[in-house]
Every structure is written in C-alpha cells, then in structure tokens.
C-alpha cells in the first residue's frame, strides 16, 4: 500500500502572458473541498474584474478525488491542462487556480491550452515539492493507572502527541503511519482497559 504522496510545501504563484492576455496561476496545498472553495472565493473577490478563474484540484493519497473547471472557457481548454500538470508532476492535496485577464486577442483552442498549461507549470516550478507520509490519527483512551504502559509505547514507537487529556480518565491523540496502524494499535489494545479509536487521516 502506498503511504507517501507528493504535494507542495506552501502556496506559490506563476505568470504566463500571451498576446496581451495575462494568466496568473496560484497553487495551494489543500486537504478538503471546503478549503478549496475558500481559496477560489477569495481569488474571485481579489480578481473580480478578471474574465475567468479556471482551476483543477486533486485530493487524497490514493489520488482518486479530482476535478477540473473551465469557468466559461471553451470545453477542456483550461481545467484539463491544469489537471494534466498536477498529474504529470504526480502531486495531490493541491489546488491550482489560473486567473485570466483578457488582452483583446483571441488565442484559439491550442493557444488557451498552452497558456493554462504553462501557467500551472510556472506555479508548480516555483513551489517546493515535498513528500509526506499518510498518517491515521487515533485517540487512545485509558485510565490513569495505565499511564506508564501507554507512555512506554508512545516513547518506544517515537509517536507524536497531538492532544492530551490527563485526568482519572485520560486520552491522547496520536498520528500513526498508515502501514504501521495495525501493529501499533494492537500494542495499545493488548493493555487491559485501553481503547483505540480512529479519528481522521492526514
């Protein structure tokens, strides 16, 4: 099972010009469709006088969720070329929006495809591409008496603690590398009175 993926470290921009038209590309690392909507709405407000806000995105380590949008450009001349670059660089958890200011000269189908493709390439080339590990976040619940046993596993496995509640009844949220989930959760579950519960994937 693949448990790593490539994405960009932080937002970047790119610019491509052709016959007076300006194509400003924005790339963002994203993890949800809500985040994607926010970025697109923000750019539409910022570039309210632009003719088109075309975009493509891909989500998830399995790369199965993706979308391309031409935003009024001729079919498959904008969103698809942007998505094509996301795929050719093998990226996911990424959104690329290319904002077009019309320069008065029609570029034709091949001109548009070339412009949106190159805008996307510029944004990706300006980004730092990083490899991330797919992790499942688990909540470990246990009684205070089990504290030492639980902490021993966390230390032994070098696990990060995201949220902790220390009381008579305790809980800790920890990210576990996806390929290690079964082995590590079994260690916790083998302690009597300890429960593990899946929370999310990041």
C-alpha positions in Angstrom: 0.0 0.0 0.0 1.3 3.5 -0.9 1.6 5.5 2.2 3.5 8.5 0.9 2.5 11.2 -1.5 3.9 14.4 -3.1 2.5 17.8 -2.6 3.7 21.4 -2.3 5.1 22.9 0.9 3.3 26.3 0.7 1.3 28.5 -1.6 3.0 29.8 -4.8 2.3 31.9 -7.9 3.2 31.7 -11.5 2.6 34.0 -14.5 2.2 33.4 -18.2 1.5 36.1 -20.9 0.3 35.7 -24.5 -1.0 38.3 -26.9 -1.9 40.7 -24.1 -3.7 38.2 -22.0 -2.3 37.6 -18.6 -2.6 34.2 -16.9 -1.9 34.4 -13.1 -1.6 31.0 -11.5 -2.0 30.2 -7.8 -1.1 26.9 -6.3 -2.2 25.9 -2.8 -1.6 22.8 -0.6 -5.2 21.7 0.4 -6.8 18.9 2.4 -10.5 19.3 1.9 -13.1 20.6 -0.6 -14.1 23.3 2.0 -10.5 24.7 1.8 -10.7 24.6 -2.0 -13.9 26.6 -2.0 -12.5 29.2 0.3 -9.4 29.8 -1.9 -11.5 30.1 -5.0 -13.9 32.5 -3.4 -11.0 34.6 -2.1 -9.4 34.8 -5.6 -12.7 35.7 -7.3 -13.0 38.6 -4.8 -9.4 39.7 -5.3 -9.6 39.4 -9.1 -13.2 40.4 -9.5 -12.5 42.1 -12.9 -10.8 39.0 -14.4 -12.7 37.2 -17.2 -12.0 33.6 -16.0 -11.0 31.8 -12.8 -10.2 28.3 -14.1 -8.9 25.6 -11.8 -8.1 21.9 -11.1 -7.5 20.0 -7.8 -6.7 16.6 -6.6 -7.1 15.2 -3.1 -6.1 12.1 -1.1 -3.0 9.9 -1.1 -4.9 7.5 -3.4 -5.4 10.5 -5.9 -8.9 9.3 -6.7 -10.7 12.6 -6.0 -10.1 15.3 -8.6 -11.9 18.0 -10.6 -11.2 20.4 -13.4 -13.2 23.5 -14.2 -13.1 25.7 -17.3 -15.1 28.6 -15.9 -16.5 29.7 -19.2 -13.5 29.0 -21.4 -14.1 26.5 -24.3 -14.5 22.9 -23.0 -11.3 21.2 -21.9 -9.0 24.2 -22.8 -8.4 25.3 -19.2 -9.2 23.0 -16.3 -7.9 19.9 -18.1 -4.5 21.3 -19.0 -4.1 22.5 -15.4 -5.1 19.0 -14.1 -2.7 17.5 -16.6 0.2 19.2 -14.9 -0.9 18.1 -11.4 -0.8 14.6 -12.8 2.4 14.9 -14.7 4.2 16.1 -11.5 2.4 13.4 -9.6 1.0 15.8 -7.0 -2.0 15.5 -4.7 -3.7 17.6 -2.0 -3.2 20.5 -4.3 -5.4 23.2 -5.9 -4.2 25.3 -8.9 -6.3 28.3 -10.0 -5.4 30.2 -13.1 -6.9 33.7 -13.3 -7.1 35.1 -16.8 -7.2 38.8 -17.8 -8.3 39.0 -21.4 -6.0 41.0 -23.6 -8.3 41.6 -26.5 -6.9 39.0 -28.9 -8.5 35.5 -29.1 -5.9 32.8 -28.6 -7.8 29.9 -30.1 -8.1 26.4 -28.6 -4.4 25.4 -28.8 -3.3 28.9 -27.5 -5.6 28.5 -24.5 -4.5 25.0 -23.7 -0.8 26.2 -23.9 -1.5 29.2 -21.7 -3.3 27.4 -18.9 -0.8 24.5 -19.0 2.2 26.9 -18.8 0.6 29.0 -16.0 0.2 25.8 -14.0 3.8 24.7 -14.7 5.1 28.1 -13.6 3.2 27.8 -10.2 4.5 24.2 -9.7 8.0 25.1 -10.7 8.1 27.9 -8.1 6.9 25.6 -5.4 8.9 23.3 -3.1 7.7 19.8 -3.7 7.7 17.6 -0.6 6.9 14.0 0.2 4.5 13.4 3.0 3.6 10.2 4.9 0.0 9.3 5.1 -1.0 9.1 8.8 -4.1 7.9 10.6 -4.9 9.8 13.8 -6.1 7.6 16.6 -7.4 8.5 20.0 -6.1 6.4 22.8 -8.4 6.3 25.9 -7.2 4.8 29.2 -7.5 5.0 32.9 -4.8 7.0 34.8 -3.5 3.7 36.2 -2.4 2.7 32.7 -0.5 5.9 32.1 3.0 4.2 32.4 2.2 1.4 29.9 0.7 3.8 27.4 3.6 6.3 27.7 6.1 3.4 27.3 4.6 2.5 23.9 4.5 6.2 22.8 8.2 6.6 23.7 9.2 3.2 22.2 7.5 4.0 18.9 8.5 7.7 18.9 4.9 8.8 18.4 3.8 12.4 18.3 1.2 13.5 20.8 -1.3 16.0 19.3 -3.9 16.4 22.1 -3.7 15.1 25.6 -6.2 15.0 28.5 -4.7 13.8 31.8 -7.3 13.1 34.4 -8.7 10.0 36.1 -9.8 9.1 32.6 -7.1 10.1 30.1 -7.0 10.4 26.3 -4.3 11.2 23.8 -4.5 11.7 20.0 -1.6 10.4 18.1 -0.8 10.1 14.3 0.4 6.7 13.2 1.9 5.9 9.8 -0.8 4.1 7.8 1.3 1.0 7.2 2.0 0.7 10.9 -1.5 1.2 12.2 -2.4 -2.5 12.8 0.8 -3.3 14.6 0.8 -0.2 16.9 -2.9 -0.2 17.8 -2.6 -3.9 18.7 0.1 -2.9 21.3 -2.3 -0.4 22.9 -5.3 -2.8 22.7 -3.3 -5.5 24.4 -3.3 -3.4 27.6 -6.5 -4.2 29.6 -8.6 -1.0 29.9 -7.1 0.8 26.9 -9.2 1.6 23.9 -8.1 3.0 20.5 -10.4 4.8 18.1 -9.8 6.1 14.6 -10.3 9.8 14.3 -9.1 11.0 10.8 -6.4 10.7 8.1 -3.9 13.4 7.3 
